[in-house]
Amino acid sequence: MNEMVEACKAFVADDPNLTVYEVLRLLRILEGETTIGGIACKMEVLSVMAALGFLYYKGMLKVNSERLTVGLTSKVEWDVKSLVELEIRGTVYSFPRAESLEDTLRKRDMGIIYEFSQLPINRDSLMRKFAFMQSFQDVDGKEMIFIGDDDFLSVTCSLLGRPRRVVVVDLDERLLEGIRELSEKYGLEIETYKHNLVHPLPEELQGSFDTFCTDSPHCLGGILLFVSRGVSALKRGIETTGYFVFQTVNEPLLMTFETRQRLLKLIINDMNGVIQGMLPASIKYTTPRNEDEKLMALFLEATRRPNLEEYYKHVEEALKPSSKFIEFYPKFSMEASMITRLVFKDPKPLIEGEYDKKAEEKYGPIYSWTIIEQHAAKEK
Ligand SMILES: C[S@@+](CC[C@H](N)C(=O)[O-])C[C@H]1O[C@@H](n2cnc3c(N)ncnc32)[C@H](O)[C@@H]1O
């Protein structure tokens, strides 16, 4: 195991998550069949590629280019089983209305708009998120607002729980139309608002909800803006809650230690929120098939090289041009992100007016790909 970690470190010097533990987790994932984009671990894309290369050149990786999957050629003998068993796996739920949920997932599958930072979570994550919220009694009987909802979590909560009122605010009319159709078909009475969150929420939505739920773009500006809009929607004078998602691993461009520290300080000190519940390794996004194809093509091309050094050089070069798709950015972690539950007694949004130039100067762009593009331009 150490040999594999050392070999990978020879290529990727600065990934703090390239550890024995993470490599073990990766092997655990590779015991099954997975797409490269489907791998969820804390290591950077480059490190994952280095590890896959290592296994490939040792003859330990089988590749199915038709199905775009990779997996181990033989079973691993676990000598540190207890460590690996620490990994938290998604629970399999049995629930009513399973067919309508499948219908929802089909309807949701409409192709993502990169410019809106869309990337729906996978089915298992959707279930875990619902179960997490339900376990805190934040769904049944509650008035809920979804600040952006390409996941269709609003529909999932309405199908599987019994919320009193559900409102979705999003910029993307396609998605709102899909939610309205499902709402009508299953009698869910979900209300939709087409709205750009750079502007404050419409007056009638402010101060009206028990719970907000958001999976914002994964950068400081994006999280602060979406959470602020959620906070502005919360009722006053009673205890309310909010859910947001953030990366809890170091990412040099988007989520450094200092960025996370600043984010949490602002949420706690300025917005008056308290963290009361986190679901580890909780969110995994769906990788669009064309992106999985690109990753597999890149991997197969690299494995034509005669040895691991040449393989890695190729991967590094090929990954350099940053794609808008975040999982392709070599410095972006492949780790699932953390669902975080906030509790408020006296909610106060940090950003109250427009997200204007002044706000952007303070907290940065609201979209992570803008940060990545700015960085790429600087490097040129
Ligand atoms: C921001 S995406 C989150 C995807 C994933 N967490 C990520 O970072 O890649 C969540 C939802 O927000 C919506 N959205 C993005 N920008 C918006 C804006 N300015 N106003 C309203 N909704 C927006 C998207 O359409 C999408 O449905």
The ligand as a Gaussian input file, in Angstrom:
#p B3LYP/6-31G(d) Opt

LIG

0 1
 C      -26.080000      26.214000      -8.376000
 S      -26.699000      24.633000      -8.825000
 C      -25.737000      23.570000      -7.758000
 C      -24.954000      22.469000      -8.422000
 C      -23.768000      21.936000      -7.660000
 N      -23.868000      22.142000      -6.268000
 C      -22.492000      22.574000      -8.163000
 O      -21.885000      23.416000      -7.505000
 O      -22.070000      22.245000      -9.246000
 C      -28.270000      24.601000      -8.042000
 C      -29.390000      25.317000      -8.761000
 O      -29.205000      26.723000      -8.728000
 C      -29.762000      27.280000      -9.924000
 N      -29.140000      28.583000     -10.149000
 C      -27.882000      28.856000     -10.534000
 N      -27.682000      30.181000     -10.611000
 C      -28.838000      30.773000     -10.233000
 C      -29.238000      32.118000     -10.079000
 N      -28.404000      33.125000     -10.332000
 N      -30.495000      32.350000      -9.682000
 C      -31.358000      31.337000      -9.433000
 N      -31.024000      30.037000      -9.531000
 C      -29.778000      29.758000      -9.946000
 C      -29.443000      26.248000     -10.973000
 O      -30.303000      26.350000     -12.084000
 C      -29.596000      24.947000     -10.214000
 O      -30.864000      24.418000     -10.372000

